[in-house]
Amino acid sequence: MQTVCTDYKHCQEYKSKSELLSKNGQAWMDKFYTKIEQAVKDTKGQIIVYEDEPILPLYFSTSSGNTENSEEVFSTKYPYLRSVDSPYDKNAPKYASNVKINNSDFINTLRKGYPNMSISNDKLSKQVSIEERSKGGSVEKIKVGNKEISGRDIRSLFNLNSANFDLKFNKDYVDIIVKGYGHGVGMSQWGAEGMAKDGYKYYEILEHYYSDINIKDTY
């Protein structure tokens, strides 16, 4: 038996029609929910397959201009979850974000995650360096003091929108400059919307974000 995760902290939150109405109001329902219902009806019975097997159709909010290879984020390699360009995301509201944090808070946050980390306020910029990035641009490895940790760990510690970030060190504070929103694997929702507005069909969008797949009618 397969189950569907509806925990927003892990996957995607599910809301019933009545909950959506209560949260968003009738005007939102009239504009968007009817489109959702129509999309479901128009694609009823269709699934995405790779070599005739259903895929894991991962998706996220906003890319940084490219999606990620699955193994560089979740360790498992899927041949259809490859890094592809996603240029339309630049118009998304969370394409770029910035976290500004003073030096002492920056250090204390790192030490909470890594109590044995050797790092100090003296010449802080010399103690932090990005060592490796993924094909999609996310930080794979970052050297912090005496530790080498992942960009995903930094994202979690500082509650960043994505693991694609740069660090700018100022005299008293650190700027964490972030691109994208989400894990970056699979289909970008804002990228897909941009393609749709530019005239691409739904199957063309899916075939762009999921490599070498087919759309199969199950009935």
Contacts in CASP RR format, 6 or more apart in sequence:
PFRMAT RR
TARGET T0000
AUTHOR 0000-0000-0000
METHOD contacts of the structure
MODEL  1
MQTVCTDYKHCQEYKSKSELLSKNGQAWMDKFYTKIEQAVKDTKGQIIVY
EDEPILPLYFSTSSGNTENSEEVFSTKYPYLRSVDSPYDKNAPKYASNVK
INNSDFINTLRKGYPNMSISNDKLSKQVSIEERSKGGSVEKIKVGNKEIS
GRDIRSLFNLNSANFDLKFNKDYVDIIVKGYGHGVGMSQWGAEGMAKDGY
KYYEILEHYYSDINIKDTY
4 14 0 8 1.000
5 11 0 8 1.000
5 12 0 8 1.000
6 12 0 8 1.000
6 13 0 8 1.000
6 14 0 8 1.000
7 13 0 8 1.000
15 23 0 8 1.000
17 33 0 8 1.000
20 28 0 8 1.000
20 29 0 8 1.000
20 33 0 8 1.000
21 29 0 8 1.000
24 32 0 8 1.000
39 202 0 8 1.000
43 202 0 8 1.000
45 217 0 8 1.000
45 218 0 8 1.000
45 219 0 8 1.000
46 215 0 8 1.000
46 216 0 8 1.000
46 217 0 8 1.000
46 218 0 8 1.000
47 54 0 8 1.000
47 215 0 8 1.000
47 216 0 8 1.000
47 218 0 8 1.000
48 54 0 8 1.000
48 55 0 8 1.000
48 57 0 8 1.000
48 206 0 8 1.000
48 210 0 8 1.000
48 213 0 8 1.000
48 214 0 8 1.000
48 215 0 8 1.000
48 216 0 8 1.000
49 55 0 8 1.000
49 213 0 8 1.000
49 214 0 8 1.000
49 215 0 8 1.000
49 216 0 8 1.000
50 78 0 8 1.000
50 79 0 8 1.000
50 80 0 8 1.000
50 210 0 8 1.000
50 212 0 8 1.000
50 213 0 8 1.000
50 214 0 8 1.000
52 214 0 8 1.000
52 216 0 8 1.000
55 78 0 8 1.000
55 80 0 8 1.000
55 210 0 8 1.000
55 213 0 8 1.000
56 78 0 8 1.000
56 81 0 8 1.000
57 186 0 8 1.000
57 187 0 8 1.000
57 210 0 8 1.000
58 70 0 8 1.000
58 81 0 8 1.000
58 183 0 8 1.000
58 185 0 8 1.000
58 186 0 8 1.000
58 187 0 8 1.000
59 186 0 8 1.000
59 187 0 8 1.000
59 188 0 8 1.000
59 189 0 8 1.000
59 209 0 8 1.000
60 181 0 8 1.000
60 182 0 8 1.000
60 183 0 8 1.000
60 184 0 8 1.000
60 185 0 8 1.000
60 186 0 8 1.000
60 187 0 8 1.000
60 188 0 8 1.000
60 189 0 8 1.000
61 92 0 8 1.000
61 94 0 8 1.000
61 180 0 8 1.000
61 181 0 8 1.000
61 182 0 8 1.000
61 188 0 8 1.000
61 189 0 8 1.000
61 190 0 8 1.000
62 89 0 8 1.000
62 92 0 8 1.000
62 94 0 8 1.000
62 95 0 8 1.000
62 161 0 8 1.000
62 162 0 8 1.000
62 180 0 8 1.000
62 181 0 8 1.000
62 182 0 8 1.000
62 188 0 8 1.000
62 189 0 8 1.000
62 190 0 8 1.000
62 191 0 8 1.000
63 86 0 8 1.000
63 89 0 8 1.000
63 180 0 8 1.000
63 184 0 8 1.000
63 188 0 8 1.000
63 190 0 8 1.000
63 191 0 8 1.000
64 89 0 8 1.000
64 95 0 8 1.000
64 136 0 8 1.000
64 137 0 8 1.000
64 138 0 8 1.000
64 162 0 8 1.000
64 164 0 8 1.000
64 179 0 8 1.000
64 180 0 8 1.000
64 184 0 8 1.000
65 85 0 8 1.000
65 86 0 8 1.000
65 87 0 8 1.000
65 89 0 8 1.000
65 90 0 8 1.000
65 136 0 8 1.000
65 179 0 8 1.000
65 180 0 8 1.000
66 83 0 8 1.000
66 84 0 8 1.000
66 85 0 8 1.000
66 86 0 8 1.000
66 135 0 8 1.000
66 136 0 8 1.000
66 137 0 8 1.000
67 82 0 8 1.000
67 83 0 8 1.000
67 84 0 8 1.000
67 86 0 8 1.000
67 136 0 8 1.000
67 184 0 8 1.000
67 185 0 8 1.000
67 186 0 8 1.000
67 187 0 8 1.000
67 188 0 8 1.000
67 209 0 8 1.000
68 83 0 8 1.000
68 134 0 8 1.000
68 135 0 8 1.000
68 136 0 8 1.000
68 137 0 8 1.000
68 138 0 8 1.000
68 183 0 8 1.000
68 184 0 8 1.000
68 185 0 8 1.000
68 186 0 8 1.000
69 77 0 8 1.000
69 81 0 8 1.000
69 82 0 8 1.000
69 83 0 8 1.000
69 134 0 8 1.000
69 135 0 8 1.000
69 136 0 8 1.000
69 185 0 8 1.000
70 76 0 8 1.000
70 77 0 8 1.000
70 78 0 8 1.000
70 81 0 8 1.000
70 82 0 8 1.000
70 185 0 8 1.000
70 186 0 8 1.000
71 77 0 8 1.000
71 78 0 8 1.000
72 134 0 8 1.000
72 135 0 8 1.000
72 136 0 8 1.000
72 138 0 8 1.000
72 140 0 8 1.000
73 134 0 8 1.000
73 138 0 8 1.000
73 152 0 8 1.000
73 163 0 8 1.000
73 183 0 8 1.000
73 184 0 8 1.000
73 185 0 8 1.000
74 183 0 8 1.000
74 185 0 8 1.000
79 211 0 8 1.000
79 212 0 8 1.000
80 210 0 8 1.000
80 211 0 8 1.000
80 212 0 8 1.000
80 213 0 8 1.000
81 185 0 8 1.000
81 186 0 8 1.000
81 210 0 8 1.000
81 211 0 8 1.000
82 211 0 8 1.000
83 134 0 8 1.000
83 135 0 8 1.000
83 136 0 8 1.000
84 208 0 8 1.000
84 209 0 8 1.000
84 211 0 8 1.000
86 188 0 8 1.000
86 191 0 8 1.000
86 209 0 8 1.000
88 190 0 8 1.000
88 191 0 8 1.000
88 193 0 8 1.000
88 194 0 8 1.000
88 195 0 8 1.000
88 198 0 8 1.000
89 95 0 8 1.000
89 180 0 8 1.000
89 188 0 8 1.000
89 190 0 8 1.000
89 191 0 8 1.000
91 190 0 8 1.000
91 194 0 8 1.000
92 180 0 8 1.000
92 181 0 8 1.000
92 190 0 8 1.000
92 191 0 8 1.000
94 161 0 8 1.000
94 180 0 8 1.000
94 181 0 8 1.000
95 179 0 8 1.000
95 180 0 8 1.000
95 181 0 8 1.000
95 190 0 8 1.000
96 177 0 8 1.000
96 178 0 8 1.000
96 179 0 8 1.000
96 180 0 8 1.000
97 160 0 8 1.000
97 161 0 8 1.000
97 178 0 8 1.000
97 180 0 8 1.000
97 181 0 8 1.000
98 175 0 8 1.000
98 176 0 8 1.000
98 177 0 8 1.000
98 178 0 8 1.000
99 158 0 8 1.000
99 159 0 8 1.000
99 160 0 8 1.000
99 175 0 8 1.000
99 176 0 8 1.000
99 178 0 8 1.000
100 173 0 8 1.000
100 174 0 8 1.000
100 175 0 8 1.000
100 176 0 8 1.000
101 109 0 8 1.000
101 158 0 8 1.000
101 173 0 8 1.000
101 174 0 8 1.000
101 176 0 8 1.000
102 172 0 8 1.000
102 173 0 8 1.000
102 174 0 8 1.000
103 121 0 8 1.000
103 124 0 8 1.000
103 172 0 8 1.000
103 173 0 8 1.000
103 174 0 8 1.000
104 121 0 8 1.000
106 124 0 8 1.000
106 173 0 8 1.000
106 174 0 8 1.000
107 119 0 8 1.000
107 120 0 8 1.000
107 121 0 8 1.000
107 124 0 8 1.000
109 157 0 8 1.000
109 158 0 8 1.000
110 117 0 8 1.000
110 119 0 8 1.000
110 144 0 8 1.000
110 157 0 8 1.000
111 117 0 8 1.000
111 119 0 8 1.000
112 157 0 8 1.000
113 157 0 8 1.000
114 144 0 8 1.000
114 147 0 8 1.000
114 149 0 8 1.000
116 146 0 8 1.000
116 147 0 8 1.000
117 144 0 8 1.000
117 145 0 8 1.000
117 146 0 8 1.000
117 147 0 8 1.000
118 145 0 8 1.000
118 146 0 8 1.000
118 147 0 8 1.000
119 127 0 8 1.000
119 128 0 8 1.000
119 144 0 8 1.000
119 145 0 8 1.000
119 146 0 8 1.000
120 127 0 8 1.000
124 169 0 8 1.000
124 174 0 8 1.000
125 169 0 8 1.000
127 144 0 8 1.000
127 145 0 8 1.000
128 142 0 8 1.000
128 143 0 8 1.000
128 144 0 8 1.000
128 145 0 8 1.000
128 167 0 8 1.000
128 169 0 8 1.000
129 142 0 8 1.000
129 143 0 8 1.000
130 139 0 8 1.000
130 141 0 8 1.000
130 142 0 8 1.000
130 143 0 8 1.000
130 166 0 8 1.000
130 167 0 8 1.000
131 140 0 8 1.000
131 141 0 8 1.000
131 142 0 8 1.000
131 143 0 8 1.000
131 148 0 8 1.000
132 139 0 8 1.000
132 140 0 8 1.000
132 141 0 8 1.000
133 139 0 8 1.000
133 140 0 8 1.000
134 140 0 8 1.000
136 164 0 8 1.000
137 164 0 8 1.000
138 151 0 8 1.000
138 162 0 8 1.000
138 163 0 8 1.000
138 164 0 8 1.000
138 184 0 8 1.000
139 150 0 8 1.000
139 151 0 8 1.000
139 154 0 8 1.000
139 163 0 8 1.000
139 164 0 8 1.000
139 165 0 8 1.000
140 150 0 8 1.000
140 151 0 8 1.000
141 148 0 8 1.000
141 149 0 8 1.000
141 150 0 8 1.000
141 151 0 8 1.000
142 148 0 8 1.000
142 149 0 8 1.000
142 150 0 8 1.000
142 151 0 8 1.000
142 154 0 8 1.000
150 163 0 8 1.000
151 163 0 8 1.000
151 165 0 8 1.000
152 163 0 8 1.000
154 160 0 8 1.000
154 163 0 8 1.000
154 165 0 8 1.000
155 162 0 8 1.000
155 163 0 8 1.000
155 165 0 8 1.000
158 176 0 8 1.000
160 176 0 8 1.000
160 178 0 8 1.000
161 178 0 8 1.000
161 180 0 8 1.000
161 181 0 8 1.000
161 182 0 8 1.000
162 178 0 8 1.000
162 179 0 8 1.000
162 180 0 8 1.000
162 181 0 8 1.000
162 182 0 8 1.000
162 183 0 8 1.000
162 184 0 8 1.000
163 183 0 8 1.000
164 178 0 8 1.000
164 179 0 8 1.000
164 180 0 8 1.000
165 176 0 8 1.000
165 177 0 8 1.000
165 178 0 8 1.000
165 179 0 8 1.000
166 176 0 8 1.000
166 177 0 8 1.000
167 174 0 8 1.000
167 175 0 8 1.000
167 176 0 8 1.000
167 177 0 8 1.000
168 174 0 8 1.000
168 175 0 8 1.000
168 177 0 8 1.000
169 175 0 8 1.000
186 209 0 8 1.000
186 210 0 8 1.000
187 205 0 8 1.000
187 206 0 8 1.000
187 209 0 8 1.000
187 210 0 8 1.000
188 209 0 8 1.000
192 205 0 8 1.000
192 209 0 8 1.000
195 204 0 8 1.000
195 205 0 8 1.000
195 208 0 8 1.000
196 202 0 8 1.000
196 205 0 8 1.000
200 208 0 8 1.000
203 215 0 8 1.000
206 213 0 8 1.000
206 215 0 8 1.000
207 213 0 8 1.000
END
